[in-house]
Amino acid sequence: MNIFRGLAIWTASRRLFKNWPSATLKYFLVKHGLVKGNITVKCNGKKYVLRPETYANIIYAYYKRKFEQVKCGDSLYVVVTYKGCKVRFYEALDFLDDIVLENFAGAYDDLDVKDRVVVDVGAGVGDTAILFSLMGAKKVIALEPFPSLYEKALVNVKINSVV
């Protein structure tokens, strides 16, 4: 990566986190093996601890304009606009590539689910269930075998009012 692109990505994070210089410096040090640990970010007076990979995913996806903002509450979540609808994803920061870059960027645009019952096997954090609902599915049955992902999917479905 050239130095100017790296600087552009680094400075893009200033719109996301109050402590962006120190968080990005810590990420750089961790990435190059000079220190170990997670990245602490500050948002709306709250602190959140992120794995270095999660921090990098957030910054890079934001730099590439794959989502609009990070919201801070009981947890961090990203906001994506899909066909004029704001969609929020809690506890989905480790899945930004799948959720934002793939699913909400057109991966299912050719799929006609309008007025149909859709079975979503391997629903993950609920992203495709939400997407199919927004695409006009009459009903979405989302199945997720991993309890931790299932819990995240429940939260995401509820906060986006697609229950």
N, C-alpha and C positions, 0 to 999 in steps of 0.2 A: 504494500500500500504506500502510495507516495505521501510525503509529509504534509502537503497541502490538503489532501483529502482527509487525512487523519485529523488535522486541525479543524476542518469543516465539520466532521462528525462530532468531535469533542465539543465544539462551541454550540452545536445544535442542542446539546443537553442542557444548556442554560435556561431553556424554556420549560424544562421538566422539573428540575430539582434545584432547590435553593443553594445547596452546597456542591454544585456541579464541578467546580475546580478540584476540590479535595477528593470527591468521589471518583472522578476520572483519573486523577493522579494515582489513587489507590488501585484502580483497575489496571492501569499501566504497570504498576509495580508488581501486582499479582500475576498479570499475564506474562511478564518477563521473569518470573520466579524470584524476584528480589524480596518479596514478603509473601506471607500466606494469609488467608482469611477471606471474609466476605466484604461486600461493599455496603456501607450505610448511607442511605439517601435521606434527605429532609424535604418534606412536602407539606405545606400548610401547617407548619409547627410540629409535625409528627415525624418520627424516625422509622424507617423501614430497613430491614437487613435483607440484602439480595445476594444470591450466589453471583460470582463474577460473570458466568455465562448468561445469567438472566439479565444482569445490568447491560451487558454488551448487546443482547437481543433487543432490549427496549430502546437503547440509544440508536442502534443501526436502523431498526424499523421506523423510528420516528424521523431520523435523518432522511430516509427514503420516502417519507410521507405516506407510510402505510397505515398510520392511525393519526388522529388529530391531537389527542391530549392524554395525559395521565391524570386520573382523578385520585384524590387521597381521602380515605375514610378509615373504616376498620381494617382495610387492606388497600393495596394499590390496584387500580383497574384502568384499562385502556378504553378509549371511546373510538368507535369506528362508525362512519356513515355508510349505510348501504341503501341505495335507491331512496335517498331522502330521509331514512330512519336512522336515528342515533342508537347504536348498539353498544352496550357496556359489557366488559368481561372482567369479572373478579377472578382472582386466583388462576389466571390464564397466561401469566407472563412468560412461563417456560414454553408456551405453545404458540407464540406469536407467529412463527413461520407457518405453521399449519393453519391457524385461524385466520390471520390477516393476509399473509402472502399467497396462500393457496385458496382457501374456501371463500373468503369475502372478496377476492380479486378476480372472480370469474370462473373458478374451477367447475361450478355446477350451473353455469348460465344456460347451457343447452338442455338441461334436464327440466322436463315439464312435470311439476308436482302440483299444479293448481287444482284445487278441489279433489285431491287424492289423499288416501291414507298412506303415509310413508313409515317404513320401519327402518330406523337408523341403528344398525348393529355396530357397536364400538363407538358409542356417542362421545367418548372423551369428556371434554369440559362443557359439552352441550352446544358447541358452536354450530354444528351442522343441523341440529334440531331447531335452533333459532333461525338459521338461514332458511331451512325448508318452510318454516312457519311464515317467514317474511315473503317467501316466494309464492304463498297462497295455498299451502297444503291444508286440507280439511282437518287432518289430525296427524300428529307425529308421535310414533311410539319409539322412544329412545332407550336402547339397551346398552349398559356399560358394566362389564364384569369387575372392574377394579373399584373398590369402595371409595378410595380417595378421589378418583376422578368423578365417580357418581355423585359424591357430595358437592363437588365444584359445579357439576352440570346442573344440579338442583338449584343452587344459588344463582347461576347465570340465567337459567330459564325464568326463575321468579323475578329477578331484577329487570328483566326485559319484557315482562308481562306477556309471556307466550305460554303460560301454563294451560 
